[in-house]
Amino acid sequence: MFLSSPVRTMFSLLYRSLTAKHSRAIRSIVACRAYHFKTGDSAELTKTFTADDVLTFSSLCGDKNPLHLDEEYAKTTRFGRCIVHGVLINGLISAVLGTKLPGPGAIFVSQDIKFPAPLYVNESVTAAVEILDIRKSVVVCSTMCTATGTTKVVMSGKVYLMVPKDENKPTTDKTS
C-alpha cells in the first residue's frame, strides 16, 4: 500500500466508524486509487445503423434472418419493418467501454442484457454506460441504449469488466 503506517491506521479507524453506506463509498474510492475513473462516471456514444451496416454485420456473423435484411418480409411481422440485430446494438456498449469509459484495456467478464423494444434500421441510438461499483480490478457498469431523442429503451443491462491499472494502460504513443 502507498500510505504510511500512521496514515493507514487513521484511515482504518475512520473507515470502520462510517455507516455501511459511507464505507461502500470509501471502498470505491480506495479501490479506484490507481484508475482515472470513479463510481458514478458515465459516457455515451450515438450512432445510426444503416441498411448497409446491418448487411455487413449479417455477412460477418452469418445471421441472415430476413427480419433484419428483407423489408418486404419485415412488413409481415409484428415490427412492420427491418430491425437492427441486438448484438450489433450491444457493440456500441463495447465501443463505449473500450474507448471512453473505463477505456482501453477493459474486457468483458460477463453481461446481462435485455431488449425491451426494437431499434429500426436508420434509427439513431445512444449507448450510455455508468460505473456502479469498483472492486479491485473488476468494474460493474449499468448499460442502456435508447432511440436518440426519445425515451424508448432498446437495450438495457449490467456488465462486469476486468480493467488494468492505469500504469498498465495501453498507450497509443508511437514516438519511441
C-alpha positions as MATLAB code, in Angstrom:
seq = 'MFLSSPVRTMFSLLYRSLTAKHSRAIRSIVACRAYHFKTGDSAELTKTFTADDVLTFSSLCGDKNPLHLDEEYAKTTRFGRCIVHGVLINGLISAVLGTKLPGPGAIFVSQDIKFPAPLYVNESVTAAVEILDIRKSVVVCSTMCTATGTTKVVMSGKVYLMVPKDENKPTTDKTS';
ca = [
       0.000    0.000    0.000;
       1.181    3.565   -0.731;
       0.132    5.059    2.638;
       2.450    5.312    5.643;
       1.597    3.222    8.706;
       0.105    6.089   10.822;
      -1.997    7.277    7.892;
      -3.219    3.708    7.235;
      -4.160    3.370   10.918;
      -6.048    6.677   10.914;
      -7.776    5.788    7.657;
      -8.700    2.352    9.007;
     -10.272    3.874   12.157;
     -12.193    6.394   10.076;
     -13.276    3.671    7.658;
     -14.659    1.471   10.458;
     -16.527    4.375   12.064;
     -18.609    5.156    8.996;
     -22.014    3.690    8.216;
     -22.288    0.890    5.670;
     -23.403    3.386    3.030;
     -20.402    5.617    3.618;
     -17.950    2.751    3.885;
     -19.084    1.483    0.472;
     -18.263    4.896   -0.998;
     -14.857    4.892    0.728;
     -14.171    1.334   -0.515;
     -14.943    2.531   -4.013;
     -12.516    5.453   -3.660;
      -9.809    3.183   -2.276;
     -10.431    0.567   -4.969;
     -10.044    3.096   -7.770;
      -6.925    4.831   -6.439;
      -4.979    3.694   -9.487;
      -7.726    4.462  -12.014;
      -8.732    7.572  -13.916;
     -12.443    6.914  -13.276;
     -14.764    6.574  -10.275;
     -18.199    5.332   -9.299;
     -20.864    7.496  -10.918;
     -18.809    8.394  -14.004;
     -20.651    7.956  -17.296;
     -20.056    8.115  -21.037;
     -22.096    7.703  -24.188;
     -21.906    7.264  -27.929;
     -24.527    7.871  -30.633;
     -24.809    6.112  -33.995;
     -27.317    5.461  -36.748;
     -27.218    1.924  -38.164;
     -27.939    1.934  -41.913;
     -29.150   -0.969  -44.032;
     -25.543   -1.316  -45.271;
     -24.286   -1.585  -41.669;
     -26.842   -4.312  -40.924;
     -25.991   -6.168  -44.151;
     -22.255   -6.017  -43.379;
     -22.834   -7.295  -39.842;
     -25.087  -10.059  -41.162;
     -22.382  -11.149  -43.605;
     -19.713  -11.128  -40.892;
     -21.648  -13.139  -38.315;
     -23.832  -15.262  -40.601;
     -27.184  -14.122  -39.126;
     -29.256  -13.800  -42.309;
     -32.630  -13.537  -40.548;
     -34.895  -11.754  -43.070;
     -36.306   -9.639  -40.237;
     -33.031   -7.698  -40.401;
     -32.493   -7.715  -44.178;
     -35.730   -8.068  -46.142;
     -38.084   -5.077  -45.944;
     -40.962   -6.991  -47.590;
     -40.648   -9.854  -45.109;
     -40.291   -7.445  -42.157;
     -43.595   -5.746  -43.145;
     -45.385   -9.048  -42.428;
     -44.028   -9.236  -38.854;
     -45.145   -7.530  -35.663;
     -42.321   -4.983  -36.160;
     -43.541   -3.781  -39.569;
     -40.040   -3.002  -40.845;
     -36.431   -4.179  -40.586;
     -34.795   -4.113  -37.173;
     -31.125   -3.927  -36.178;
     -29.509   -7.059  -34.700;
     -29.450   -6.808  -30.893;
     -25.810   -7.874  -30.814;
     -24.924   -5.030  -33.198;
     -26.567   -2.565  -30.804;
     -24.601   -4.170  -27.972;
     -21.441   -3.473  -29.982;
     -21.943    0.224  -29.204;
     -21.744   -0.605  -25.493;
     -18.475   -2.404  -26.182;
     -17.238    0.675  -28.055;
     -18.045    2.982  -25.126;
     -16.409    0.619  -22.615;
     -13.286    0.040  -24.675;
     -12.674    3.584  -25.885;
     -14.273    6.010  -23.430;
     -15.088    4.548  -20.015;
     -13.298    2.727  -18.464;
     -11.335    2.776  -21.739;
      -8.503    0.873  -23.428;
      -7.687   -2.480  -21.858;
     -11.167   -3.073  -20.393;
     -12.565   -6.512  -21.224;
     -15.978   -8.115  -20.645;
     -16.156  -10.742  -17.886;
     -19.943  -11.131  -18.004;
     -23.038   -9.296  -19.142;
     -26.792   -9.332  -18.543;
     -28.834   -7.690  -21.316;
     -32.471   -7.194  -22.208;
     -34.025   -5.895  -25.427;
     -37.383   -4.358  -24.428;
     -38.048   -2.657  -27.792;
     -36.722   -2.880  -31.347;
     -34.262   -0.490  -32.955;
     -35.221    0.077  -36.560;
     -32.745    0.418  -39.405;
     -31.823    4.124  -39.892;
     -32.982    4.995  -36.351;
     -30.316    6.703  -34.231;
     -29.357    5.092  -30.927;
     -27.437    6.429  -27.941;
     -25.456    3.906  -25.899;
     -24.791    5.006  -22.312;
     -22.643    3.460  -19.582;
     -22.408    4.371  -15.891;
     -19.942    2.946  -13.393;
     -21.855    1.435  -10.459;
     -19.068   -0.168   -8.450;
     -15.329   -0.791   -8.497;
     -13.904   -3.869   -6.794;
     -10.137   -4.224   -7.251;
      -9.737   -4.895  -10.983;
     -13.445   -5.545  -11.653;
     -15.743   -2.684  -12.629;
     -19.545   -3.030  -12.633;
     -21.468   -0.797  -15.044;
     -25.093   -0.218  -15.934;
     -25.753   -0.049  -19.666;
     -28.612    1.416  -21.649;
     -29.318    2.099  -25.300;
     -32.162    4.430  -26.215;
     -33.526    5.584  -29.538;
     -31.988    9.053  -29.761;
     -34.368   11.876  -28.914;
     -36.921    9.527  -27.330;
     -37.405    7.602  -24.113;
     -37.605    4.270  -25.991;
     -35.150    1.849  -24.387;
     -33.924   -0.685  -26.946;
     -31.353   -2.380  -24.706;
     -30.521   -2.323  -21.003;
     -28.386   -4.316  -18.636;
     -25.323   -4.646  -16.498;
     -21.756   -5.547  -17.406;
     -18.780   -6.735  -15.370;
     -15.383   -5.727  -16.720;
     -11.812   -6.538  -15.910;
      -9.661   -3.409  -16.118;
      -5.911   -2.868  -15.979;
      -4.369   -0.384  -13.569;
      -3.680    2.948  -15.269;
       0.075    2.356  -15.169;
      -0.501   -0.733  -17.378;
      -2.898    1.110  -19.665;
      -2.080    0.566  -23.335;
      -0.571    3.619  -24.946;
      -1.093    4.864  -28.476;
       2.080    6.964  -28.392;
       4.285    5.731  -31.241;
       7.071    8.301  -30.835;
       9.568    5.950  -29.121;
];
